[in-house]
Every structure is written in structure tokens, then in C-alpha cells.
Amino acid sequence: MAIKATLNHFEDVMMEICVELGQAKIKVKELLNLEVGSVIELNKSAGDNADVYLNNKPFARGEVLVLNDFFAVRLNSITRSGKAVGSKK
């Protein structure tokens, strides 16, 4: 109970979490021609770890899952000071 009471002030803290599945370089002309359903080839393969950013800073690495028709990320390692901690892979 004491821990919950001390963490209550964090409930209203806003953070931006972003998961990067991969990257791609395309020309502006190709970008403008994209339509709903277009496929963009990324530099990572299915099963590769995804990078997780917290407030635009590297936070963790994890794997993307589909859970009850939603995408989810299982964290495999937490990044601290630019180094991965607790990596499973």
C-alpha cells in the first residue's frame, strides 16, 4: 500500500511512447503516390526486435505481437545510458 500511495502522483504524467518497426528510404514522388493499402518495405524482417522510444529517447527493445486483434510489444531489454540491460536475445 505504501508503494502505491507514493506512485499515485505519476498517474497524470504524460509520456510519448513510440515503437519503430523499421525504416525505409523512398523518394518524395513515391511518398506522394502512396495510397491506403500500399506496402512499404522496411529494413527489418518479421521477428526482428523493434526499438521502443520514450519521449523520443531510446528506452527498450522488444518484439511485436498480435494480442486479441491488437498490436502489442513485449519488452526484451530496457536501455539505460545507451546500453541494453537484461537482453534475452
C-alpha atoms as one frame of an Amber mdcrd trajectory, in Angstrom:
protein
   0.000   0.000   0.000   2.845   2.405   0.790   4.344   1.949  -2.688   1.005
   2.588  -4.386   0.491   5.731  -2.330   3.918   7.083  -3.317   3.375   6.337
  -7.023  -0.066   7.977  -7.282   1.476  11.324  -8.283   2.755   9.667 -11.502
  -0.761   8.885 -12.763  -1.113  12.213 -14.589   2.382  12.359 -16.099   2.160
  12.451 -19.886   4.719  10.459 -21.888   5.002   9.696 -25.580   5.790   6.081
 -26.397   6.791   5.209 -29.948   7.686   1.828 -31.441   9.859   1.818 -34.541
   9.220  -1.272 -36.628  11.853  -0.364 -39.190  12.955   2.328 -41.591  12.705
   2.919 -45.315  14.107   5.477 -47.719  11.773   6.475 -50.515  11.635   9.391
 -52.900   9.145  12.190 -52.321   7.431  11.255 -55.596   6.895   7.682 -54.299
   5.673   9.049 -50.961   3.083  11.223 -52.684   1.829   8.221 -54.674   1.131
   6.089 -51.571  -2.482   5.020 -51.122  -4.397   3.129 -48.484  -3.126  -0.440
 -48.597   0.276   0.480 -50.046   3.161  -1.645 -48.790   6.479  -0.095 -47.771
   9.458  -2.440 -47.461  11.319  -1.813 -44.200  14.947  -2.544 -43.353  13.948
  -5.089 -40.674  12.452  -8.536 -41.090   9.492 -10.038 -39.288  10.710 -11.329
 -35.941  13.439  -8.702 -35.553  13.365  -6.616 -32.391  11.522  -3.310 -32.559
  13.002  -0.198 -30.970  10.873   1.494 -28.287  11.283   5.217 -27.597  10.040
   7.127 -24.555   9.792  10.870 -25.138  11.931  10.471 -28.287  14.773   8.760
 -26.397  15.729   5.074 -26.735  14.001   3.170 -23.933  13.799  -0.525 -24.803
  13.811  -3.230 -27.458  11.031  -5.705 -27.881   9.071  -7.960 -30.172   5.785
  -7.013 -31.798   2.877  -9.353 -31.060  -0.778  -9.560 -32.036  -2.892  -9.930
 -28.910  -6.701 -10.085 -29.171  -6.628  -8.345 -32.575  -4.402  -5.548 -31.216
  -0.704  -4.959 -31.700   1.401  -5.205 -28.556   5.099  -5.069 -27.753   6.808
  -7.491 -25.390   9.882  -5.771 -23.976  13.005  -7.932 -24.160  15.503  -5.408
 -22.822  15.478  -1.971 -21.220  18.040   0.575 -22.411  19.921   2.589 -19.809
  22.593   5.137 -20.712  22.782   3.764 -24.249  23.333   0.154 -23.145  20.787
  -2.672 -23.243  20.086  -4.242 -19.849  18.519  -7.669 -19.393  18.564  -8.625
 -23.056  17.053 -12.028 -23.829  18.369 -12.211 -27.390
